[in-house]
Amino acid sequence: MAADETLTARKRRARRGHPAAVKRPAAAIGLGPGPLAAGLVAVILWGLAPVATRAAVAHLAPLPLLVLRLTVASVVMLPWAVPVFRRLRPRAAGRLLAAGILGLVGYNLPVTIGLRWLPASTAGLLLATEPVWVMLLGRVFLAERGGTRTWLGSAVALSGVAVLAGPGALAGAGGYRGLAGAGLVLAGTLAFGGYTIVLRPLSQAYGALGATAASTVIGTLPYLAFAGTLSGPALAHLDPAVWGELAFLALGSTTAGLLLWNMAVLSGGTTRVSLLLYLEPVVAVLGAAAFLGEHVKPLTIAGGLLILGGVAAASSSAGGGVASQHGRDDA
Protein backbone atom coordinates (compact mmCIF):
# COMPACT_ATOMS: atom_id res chain seq x y z
CA MET A 1 0.00 0.00 0.00
CA ALA A 2 2.83 2.41 0.91
CA ALA A 3 4.59 1.56 -2.34
CA ASP A 4 1.40 2.30 -4.32
CA GLU A 5 1.04 5.68 -2.57
CA THR A 6 4.66 6.55 -3.35
CA LEU A 7 4.15 5.62 -7.00
CA THR A 8 0.95 7.68 -7.17
CA ALA A 9 2.66 10.70 -5.63
CA ARG A 10 5.52 10.39 -8.11
CA LYS A 11 3.09 10.30 -11.02
CA ARG A 12 1.38 13.43 -9.71
CA ARG A 13 4.72 15.22 -9.48
CA ALA A 14 5.52 14.09 -13.01
CA ARG A 15 2.32 15.66 -14.34
CA ARG A 16 3.27 18.92 -12.58
CA GLY A 17 6.80 18.90 -13.96
CA HIS A 18 8.38 18.41 -10.53
CA PRO A 19 12.16 17.87 -10.85
CA ALA A 20 12.07 14.94 -8.44
CA ALA A 21 9.30 13.19 -10.32
CA VAL A 22 11.47 10.83 -12.30
CA LYS A 23 14.80 9.47 -11.20
CA ARG A 24 17.17 7.87 -13.65
CA PRO A 25 20.18 5.81 -12.71
CA ALA A 26 23.42 7.80 -12.91
CA ALA A 27 24.76 5.41 -15.54
CA ALA A 28 21.84 6.19 -17.80
CA ILE A 29 22.59 9.92 -17.80
CA GLY A 30 25.28 10.48 -20.41
CA LEU A 31 26.34 12.94 -23.05
CA GLY A 32 24.89 11.47 -26.24
CA PRO A 33 25.98 12.31 -29.78
CA GLY A 34 23.28 14.98 -30.19
CA PRO A 35 24.21 17.22 -27.22
CA LEU A 36 27.90 16.52 -27.82
CA ALA A 37 27.68 17.66 -31.45
CA ALA A 38 25.62 20.75 -30.58
CA GLY A 39 27.99 21.77 -27.77
CA LEU A 40 31.06 21.12 -29.91
CA VAL A 41 29.75 23.24 -32.79
CA ALA A 42 28.94 26.07 -30.35
CA VAL A 43 32.45 25.95 -28.89
CA ILE A 44 33.98 26.01 -32.39
CA LEU A 45 31.83 29.02 -33.33
CA TRP A 46 32.88 30.84 -30.15
CA GLY A 47 36.53 29.88 -30.54
CA LEU A 48 36.61 31.31 -34.06
CA ALA A 49 34.93 34.57 -32.98
CA PRO A 50 38.22 36.35 -32.07
CA VAL A 51 39.64 35.19 -35.40
CA ALA A 52 36.73 36.63 -37.39
CA THR A 53 36.76 39.83 -35.32
CA ARG A 54 40.50 40.28 -35.82
CA ALA A 55 40.03 39.90 -39.58
CA ALA A 56 37.00 42.22 -39.72
CA VAL A 57 38.49 45.11 -37.70
CA ALA A 58 41.26 45.37 -40.25
CA HIS A 59 38.62 46.70 -42.70
CA LEU A 60 35.89 48.14 -40.47
CA ALA A 61 36.20 50.22 -37.30
CA PRO A 62 35.06 48.51 -34.07
CA LEU A 63 32.00 50.70 -33.45
CA PRO A 64 30.25 50.29 -36.84
CA LEU A 65 31.23 46.61 -36.77
CA LEU A 66 29.43 46.15 -33.45
CA VAL A 67 26.43 48.20 -34.61
CA LEU A 68 25.96 45.86 -37.56
CA ARG A 69 26.74 42.65 -35.72
CA LEU A 70 24.65 43.21 -32.61
CA THR A 71 21.67 44.76 -34.38
CA VAL A 72 21.34 41.70 -36.62
CA ALA A 73 21.81 39.35 -33.68
CA SER A 74 19.21 41.20 -31.58
CA VAL A 75 16.61 41.06 -34.33
CA VAL A 76 17.12 37.30 -34.62
CA MET A 77 16.90 36.86 -30.83
CA LEU A 78 13.73 38.91 -30.38
CA PRO A 79 11.40 35.85 -30.33
CA TRP A 80 13.19 34.61 -27.18
CA ALA A 81 13.52 38.07 -25.63
CA VAL A 82 9.90 39.26 -26.01
CA PRO A 83 8.39 36.73 -23.53
CA VAL A 84 10.93 37.87 -20.93
CA PHE A 85 10.03 41.53 -21.49
CA ARG A 86 6.34 40.69 -21.03
CA ARG A 87 6.96 38.95 -17.71
CA LEU A 88 9.66 41.32 -16.49
CA ARG A 89 9.10 42.86 -13.07
CA PRO A 90 10.25 46.44 -12.38
CA ARG A 91 12.85 45.27 -9.88
CA ALA A 92 14.35 42.86 -12.41
CA ALA A 93 14.40 45.53 -15.15
CA GLY A 94 17.34 47.32 -13.55
CA ARG A 95 19.27 44.09 -13.27
CA LEU A 96 18.57 43.27 -16.92
CA LEU A 97 19.77 46.73 -17.96
CA ALA A 98 22.97 46.31 -15.95
CA ALA A 99 23.55 42.87 -17.48
CA GLY A 100 23.02 44.22 -20.99
CA ILE A 101 25.46 47.09 -20.47
CA LEU A 102 28.10 44.86 -18.88
CA GLY A 103 27.84 42.13 -21.49
CA LEU A 104 27.25 44.00 -24.72
CA VAL A 105 29.15 47.22 -24.02
CA GLY A 106 31.56 46.38 -21.20
CA TYR A 107 32.58 43.09 -22.80
CA ASN A 108 32.20 43.36 -26.56
CA LEU A 109 33.47 46.92 -27.08
CA PRO A 110 36.89 46.68 -25.35
CA VAL A 111 37.53 43.19 -26.71
CA THR A 112 36.73 44.27 -30.26
CA ILE A 113 38.98 47.34 -29.95
CA GLY A 114 41.72 45.27 -28.33
CA LEU A 115 41.71 42.83 -31.23
CA ARG A 116 42.92 45.61 -33.52
CA TRP A 117 46.29 45.43 -31.76
CA LEU A 118 46.43 41.92 -30.33
CA PRO A 119 46.81 38.59 -32.14
CA ALA A 120 43.62 36.55 -32.15
CA SER A 121 45.43 33.56 -30.63
CA THR A 122 46.58 35.61 -27.62
CA ALA A 123 43.13 37.17 -27.23
CA GLY A 124 41.51 33.73 -27.32
CA LEU A 125 43.74 32.53 -24.51
CA LEU A 126 43.16 35.65 -22.41
CA LEU A 127 39.40 35.21 -22.84
CA ALA A 128 39.76 31.75 -21.31
CA THR A 129 40.39 33.43 -17.92
CA GLU A 130 36.73 34.47 -17.67
CA PRO A 131 35.81 31.80 -15.08
CA VAL A 132 38.58 33.10 -12.81
CA TRP A 133 37.16 36.64 -12.90
CA VAL A 134 33.68 35.26 -12.20
CA MET A 135 35.02 33.52 -9.08
CA LEU A 136 36.99 36.57 -7.93
CA LEU A 137 34.02 38.91 -8.35
CA GLY A 138 31.79 36.37 -6.61
CA ARG A 139 34.17 36.45 -3.66
CA VAL A 140 34.24 40.27 -3.52
CA PHE A 141 30.54 41.04 -4.06
CA LEU A 142 28.73 37.87 -3.00
CA ALA A 143 31.11 36.61 -0.30
CA GLU A 144 31.34 33.27 -2.11
CA ARG A 145 34.04 31.17 -0.55
CA GLY A 146 36.66 29.30 -2.50
CA GLY A 147 38.96 26.58 -1.27
CA THR A 148 42.74 26.57 -1.40
CA ARG A 149 42.69 24.79 -4.73
CA THR A 150 40.43 27.49 -6.21
CA TRP A 151 42.80 30.29 -5.29
CA LEU A 152 45.90 28.36 -6.31
CA GLY A 153 44.29 27.61 -9.67
CA SER A 154 43.37 31.27 -10.09
CA ALA A 155 46.94 32.29 -9.29
CA VAL A 156 48.30 29.86 -11.87
CA ALA A 157 45.86 31.17 -14.49
CA LEU A 158 46.83 34.78 -13.74
CA SER A 159 50.50 33.86 -14.04
CA GLY A 160 49.64 32.63 -17.53
CA VAL A 161 48.11 36.05 -18.22
CA ALA A 162 51.39 37.65 -17.08
CA VAL A 163 53.27 35.44 -19.54
CA LEU A 164 50.96 36.34 -22.42
CA ALA A 165 50.95 40.06 -21.65
CA GLY A 166 54.61 40.26 -20.72
CA PRO A 167 57.29 42.11 -22.69
CA GLY A 168 58.62 38.94 -24.29
CA ALA A 169 55.27 37.79 -25.64
CA LEU A 170 54.25 41.23 -26.93
CA ALA A 171 57.61 42.23 -28.37
CA GLY A 172 56.44 41.32 -31.86
CA ALA A 173 52.80 42.28 -31.34
CA GLY A 174 53.03 46.05 -31.62
CA GLY A 175 54.78 46.80 -28.31
CA TYR A 176 52.69 49.20 -26.26
CA ARG A 177 49.73 48.74 -28.60
CA GLY A 178 49.87 45.01 -27.93
CA LEU A 179 49.96 45.72 -24.21
CA ALA A 180 46.97 48.05 -24.56
CA GLY A 181 45.14 45.39 -26.55
CA ALA A 182 45.80 42.80 -23.84
CA GLY A 183 44.56 45.26 -21.21
CA LEU A 184 41.35 45.90 -23.14
CA VAL A 185 40.68 42.19 -23.62
CA LEU A 186 41.24 41.57 -19.90
CA ALA A 187 38.92 44.50 -19.07
CA GLY A 188 36.32 42.82 -21.24
CA THR A 189 36.72 39.51 -19.44
CA LEU A 190 36.29 41.32 -16.11
CA ALA A 191 33.09 42.95 -17.39
CA PHE A 192 31.88 39.53 -18.52
CA GLY A 193 32.48 38.24 -15.00
CA GLY A 194 30.17 40.97 -13.72
CA TYR A 195 27.66 40.17 -16.48
CA THR A 196 27.58 36.53 -15.44
CA ILE A 197 26.94 37.35 -11.78
CA VAL A 198 24.27 39.98 -12.55
CA LEU A 199 22.49 37.74 -15.07
CA ARG A 200 22.46 34.64 -12.86
CA PRO A 201 19.19 35.41 -10.98
CA LEU A 202 17.49 36.37 -14.26
CA SER A 203 18.57 33.08 -15.83
CA GLN A 204 17.04 31.24 -12.89
CA ALA A 205 13.80 33.20 -13.17
CA TYR A 206 13.33 33.33 -16.95
CA GLY A 207 15.63 30.62 -18.30
CA ALA A 208 19.19 31.00 -19.57
CA LEU A 209 18.19 31.40 -23.22
CA GLY A 210 15.47 34.00 -22.58
CA ALA A 211 17.59 36.01 -20.14
CA THR A 212 20.58 36.03 -22.47
CA ALA A 213 18.45 37.03 -25.46
CA ALA A 214 16.77 39.83 -23.49
CA SER A 215 20.10 41.16 -22.21
CA THR A 216 21.46 41.08 -25.75
CA VAL A 217 18.56 43.17 -27.06
CA ILE A 218 18.84 45.65 -24.17
CA GLY A 219 22.62 45.90 -24.48
CA THR A 220 22.37 46.59 -28.20
CA LEU A 221 20.21 49.70 -27.74
CA PRO A 222 23.13 52.06 -26.87
CA TYR A 223 24.83 51.10 -30.14
CA LEU A 224 21.86 52.39 -32.13
CA ALA A 225 22.91 55.92 -31.15
CA PHE A 226 26.01 55.33 -33.28
CA ALA A 227 24.17 54.11 -36.36
CA GLY A 228 25.49 57.25 -38.05
CA THR A 229 28.97 55.72 -38.05
CA LEU A 230 27.76 53.39 -40.78
CA SER A 231 28.83 54.94 -44.05
CA GLY A 232 27.03 53.73 -47.16
CA PRO A 233 29.99 54.23 -49.52
CA ALA A 234 32.38 52.57 -47.07
CA LEU A 235 30.07 49.58 -46.61
CA ALA A 236 29.63 49.29 -50.36
CA HIS A 237 33.40 48.89 -50.78
CA LEU A 238 33.74 46.10 -48.22
CA ASP A 239 34.98 42.83 -49.63
CA PRO A 240 32.61 39.84 -49.64
CA ALA A 241 34.98 38.19 -47.17
CA VAL A 242 34.33 40.97 -44.63
CA TRP A 243 30.56 40.58 -45.04
CA GLY A 244 31.05 36.86 -44.49
CA GLU A 245 32.94 37.57 -41.26
CA LEU A 246 30.17 39.90 -40.08
CA ALA A 247 27.53 37.31 -40.90
CA PHE A 248 29.53 34.67 -39.05
CA LEU A 249 29.81 36.87 -35.96
CA ALA A 250 26.14 37.90 -35.92
CA LEU A 251 24.43 34.69 -37.01
CA GLY A 252 27.06 32.09 -36.22
CA SER A 253 28.94 33.03 -33.07
CA THR A 254 26.23 35.09 -31.38
CA THR A 255 22.95 33.49 -32.45
CA ALA A 256 23.64 29.89 -33.52
CA GLY A 257 26.29 29.45 -30.83
CA LEU A 258 23.85 30.54 -28.13
CA LEU A 259 21.02 28.33 -29.39
CA LEU A 260 23.21 25.25 -29.87
CA TRP A 261 24.82 25.71 -26.47
CA ASN A 262 21.50 25.91 -24.67
CA MET A 263 20.25 22.84 -26.56
CA ALA A 264 23.34 20.94 -25.48
CA VAL A 265 23.06 22.04 -21.84
CA LEU A 266 19.35 21.17 -21.66
CA SER A 267 19.93 17.70 -23.11
CA GLY A 268 23.33 16.78 -21.70
CA GLY A 269 23.58 18.72 -18.44
CA THR A 270 25.68 21.77 -17.57
CA THR A 271 28.55 20.00 -15.84
CA ARG A 272 29.24 17.53 -18.63
CA VAL A 273 28.74 19.89 -21.54
CA SER A 274 30.75 22.71 -19.97
CA LEU A 275 33.88 20.55 -20.20
CA LEU A 276 33.82 21.25 -23.95
CA LEU A 277 34.65 24.90 -23.20
CA TYR A 278 38.27 23.93 -22.56
CA LEU A 279 38.51 23.46 -26.34
CA GLU A 280 37.50 27.07 -27.08
CA PRO A 281 40.96 28.68 -26.68
CA VAL A 282 42.49 25.77 -28.58
CA VAL A 283 40.11 26.48 -31.47
CA ALA A 284 41.07 30.17 -31.30
CA VAL A 285 44.78 29.41 -31.53
CA LEU A 286 44.38 26.88 -34.35
CA GLY A 287 41.94 29.16 -36.22
CA ALA A 288 44.30 32.13 -35.94
CA ALA A 289 47.12 30.04 -37.36
CA ALA A 290 45.00 28.56 -40.16
CA PHE A 291 43.00 31.62 -41.27
CA LEU A 292 45.21 34.56 -40.28
CA GLY A 293 48.64 33.00 -40.62
CA GLU A 294 49.59 33.84 -37.04
CA HIS A 295 52.72 32.16 -35.74
CA VAL A 296 52.22 30.69 -32.29
CA LYS A 297 55.26 31.39 -30.12
CA PRO A 298 56.52 29.09 -27.36
CA LEU A 299 55.66 31.81 -24.83
CA THR A 300 52.08 31.85 -26.11
CA ILE A 301 51.83 28.08 -25.69
CA ALA A 302 53.33 28.26 -22.19
CA GLY A 303 50.97 31.03 -21.11
CA GLY A 304 48.01 29.20 -22.61
CA LEU A 305 48.84 26.00 -20.76
CA LEU A 306 49.13 27.90 -17.48
CA ILE A 307 45.74 29.54 -18.06
CA LEU A 308 43.97 26.32 -19.02
CA GLY A 309 45.55 24.37 -16.15
CA GLY A 310 44.73 27.06 -13.63
CA VAL A 311 41.16 27.48 -14.83
CA ALA A 312 40.62 23.71 -14.80
CA ALA A 313 41.88 23.44 -11.22
CA ALA A 314 39.92 26.45 -9.97
CA SER A 315 36.68 25.46 -11.72
CA SER A 316 36.75 21.83 -10.58
CA SER A 317 37.33 22.94 -7.01
CA ALA A 318 34.48 25.43 -7.23
CA GLY A 319 32.10 22.56 -7.89
CA GLY A 320 30.80 23.54 -11.33
CA GLY A 321 31.84 23.28 -14.93
CA VAL A 322 33.93 26.01 -16.41
CA ALA A 323 31.79 28.97 -17.29
CA SER A 324 28.61 27.03 -16.82
CA GLN A 325 26.58 30.12 -17.63
CA HIS A 326 28.42 30.72 -20.84
CA GLY A 327 25.55 32.13 -22.87
CA ARG A 328 27.15 35.27 -24.23
CA ASP A 329 28.16 37.23 -27.28
CA ASP A 330 31.74 36.40 -27.99
CA ALA A 331 33.91 39.04 -29.60
Order of alpha helices (4+ residues) and beta strands (2+ residues): alpha-alpha-alpha-alpha-alpha-alpha-alpha-alpha-alpha-alpha-alpha-alpha-alpha-alpha-alpha-alpha-alpha
